[in-house]
Amino acid sequence: MKHSSKLIVIVAAVAFVVSQTYLISLLHFLRPNLIELQLTFSPDRYWEILALWGDAGRQAYRDHFAHDFLHIAIFSIFGYLLARGAGLFGPGERALELRVAAILPVAGLFDLGENLLQLRLLSGQMGFASIVIPVSALCSSAKWMLAAVFAWITAHRLLKRLWTTSH
């Protein structure tokens, strides 16, 4: 890996960590937590969670979207750069490298859909049964699954590389 590629990946990783930490700091106090809301397919449970958060929690949730849209770009770029610039793939693995590089940007598209659907729900009347809730949960499920797949592949590749270079 070239020095300039390594530096770009490090900067992208730092931006990702800072952005993720900021988002966590905005919503860490919500109980039930944000991920439970995101993965809730049931309208009754969805509105119950929002009611438990109270006005302050719902406002914090609404406010976090201002940064969350930027965070989508940050984690998408980070994933692409990590897959393409960290030397995780050999010369004969270009097709695999490109597929892995696309994982977090595709997750970002699902996150974008989830955010837009959540904002639509938050702009309406609380308590109504809506197909938007399970569709949003489906988007969130796809986002988290893709993020987990990316993390697993990346960790596996990094450990493999470390093992190979240490022996």
C-alpha atoms as one frame of an Amber mdcrd trajectory, in Angstrom:
protein
   0.000   0.000   0.000   1.295   3.454  -0.905   1.945   5.954   1.856  -0.635
   8.388   0.402  -3.310   5.638   0.303  -2.555   4.721   3.896  -2.863   8.358
   4.989  -6.199   8.778   3.185  -7.572   5.616   4.815  -6.401   6.810   8.247
  -8.038  10.235   7.764 -11.269   8.547   6.623 -11.150   6.203   9.636 -10.666
   9.111  12.040 -13.551  11.012  10.402 -15.748   7.918  10.759 -14.854   7.394
  14.439 -15.386  11.079  15.287 -18.706  11.172  13.434 -19.953   7.919  15.002
 -18.895   9.100  18.465 -20.743  12.375  17.947 -23.942  10.563  16.931 -23.687
   8.283  19.959 -23.208  11.314  22.217 -26.419  12.848  20.857 -28.648   9.836
  21.541 -26.917   7.591  24.105 -29.469   8.461  26.800 -32.510   7.152  24.915
 -34.184   4.120  26.517 -35.129   1.894  24.767 -32.128   2.650  22.599 -32.148
   3.924  19.034 -31.301   0.575  17.472 -34.375  -0.991  19.074 -36.503   1.717
  17.472 -34.777   1.260  14.110 -35.418  -2.487  14.117 -39.037  -2.272  15.277
 -41.468  -3.596  12.676 -44.563  -3.236  14.872 -46.361   0.134  14.720 -47.608
  -0.315  18.311 -44.086  -0.896  19.628 -42.630   1.898  17.482 -45.020   4.496
  18.920 -44.574   3.061  22.417 -40.814   3.639  22.190 -41.286   7.209  20.983
 -43.735   7.838  23.836 -41.214   6.459  26.353 -38.613   8.879  25.029 -40.806
  11.850  25.860 -40.699  15.232  24.173 -36.989  15.791  24.870 -36.013  12.381
  23.492 -38.122  12.801  20.370 -36.615  16.246  19.793 -33.071  14.889  20.219
 -33.942  12.158  17.714 -35.278  14.710  15.213 -32.222  16.917  15.728 -29.725
  14.099  15.151 -30.768  13.781  11.500 -28.913  17.006  10.658 -25.651  15.161
  11.306 -26.822  11.672  10.382 -27.177  12.589   6.705 -23.530  13.739   6.728
 -22.573  10.570   8.601 -23.983   8.454   5.771 -21.518  10.080   3.375 -18.671
   9.695   5.873 -19.175   5.973   6.501 -19.810   5.275   2.809 -16.566   6.988
   1.782 -14.678   5.339   4.632 -15.832   1.866   3.584 -14.952   2.466  -0.041
 -11.496   3.823   0.802 -10.756   1.079   3.315 -11.634  -1.663   0.849  -9.767
  -0.022  -2.016  -6.783   1.535  -0.244  -5.827  -0.599   2.740  -4.202  -3.431
   0.816  -6.745  -5.989   1.969  -6.960  -7.664  -1.429  -4.333  -9.164  -3.674
  -3.776  -8.378  -7.349  -6.017 -11.244  -8.489  -8.923 -10.162  -6.281 -10.026
  -6.963  -8.005 -13.644  -8.096  -8.474 -13.931  -9.032  -4.785 -12.306  -5.744
  -3.779 -14.849  -3.775  -5.812 -17.771  -5.726  -4.334 -16.539  -5.145  -0.791
 -15.896  -1.461  -1.580 -19.579  -1.131  -2.536 -20.962  -2.635   0.691 -20.978
   0.468   2.904 -22.145   2.825   0.135 -25.084   0.458  -0.462 -25.697   0.373
   3.311 -25.690   4.162   3.127 -28.507   4.068   0.584 -30.571   1.934   2.962
 -29.723   4.359   5.792 -30.828   7.278   3.625 -34.136   5.517   2.958 -34.559
   4.765   6.641 -33.872   8.392   7.594 -36.344   9.775   5.069 -39.008   7.335
   6.240 -38.338   8.179   9.899 -38.632  11.892   9.188 -41.925  11.264   7.438
 -43.204   9.374  10.480 -42.008  12.063  12.880 -43.747  14.784  10.880 -47.152
  13.102  11.203 -49.530  12.292  13.975 -48.201   9.905  16.623 -49.809   6.524
  17.019 -51.061   5.712  13.554 -50.469   2.331  11.965 -48.367   2.799   8.871
 -46.611   0.566   6.367 -43.767   3.103   6.613 -42.736   1.640   9.988 -41.930
  -1.904   8.798 -40.422  -0.566   5.547 -38.141   1.676   7.609 -37.232  -1.295
   9.847 -36.452  -3.328   6.734 -34.127  -0.570   5.494 -32.466  -0.462   8.908
 -32.090  -4.251   9.001 -30.429  -4.224   5.580 -28.117  -1.374   6.647 -27.000
  -3.155   9.828 -26.596  -6.504   8.053 -24.404  -4.928   5.369 -22.360  -3.092
   8.001 -21.828  -6.375   9.874 -20.782  -8.174   6.677 -18.339  -5.375   5.864
 -16.902  -5.451   9.403 -16.523  -9.242   9.294 -14.800  -9.253   5.892 -12.529
  -6.367   6.871 -11.575  -7.904  10.220 -10.951 -11.269   8.577  -8.745  -9.676
   5.903  -6.823  -7.537   8.393  -6.176 -10.499  10.696  -5.126 -12.623   7.725
  -2.719  -9.911   6.601  -1.289  -9.488  10.095  -0.887 -13.248  10.459   0.846
 -13.520   7.072   3.261 -10.635   7.731   4.151 -11.857  11.233   5.135 -15.337
  10.054
